[in-house]
Amino acid sequence: MIKILDDLATQFHASESRRLAQVVHGRLVGDLGALRPVLDLGVKQAPFVVLVGSEMPSLLAEIGFITHSEEGRQLEETEYQDAVASALAHGVMSFLGRGEPPARGVS
């Protein structure tokens, strides 16, 4: 019985993780695409060690490649880092159905 419940919970978290990833991905592509061209590699699914066994919806976001000269420069820019953080926060808040997060520095 416990195994069945555990399997159901795992399936639920996997489904919710896919939905979370899609919402956050859409926000990242939309928000960052407004700043500069974005290469959209889509949402993928894999059993990443850091996510296996999670008891809640989870995702791993790959924002860019530091070995790519242009993306590496972008990742160093404070404005771009802030835009990424904002897009991630907005995506999570949208997933939770809570609208927009508070402005930076507001608690």
Beta strands, then each sheet from edge to edge (+ up, - down):
end
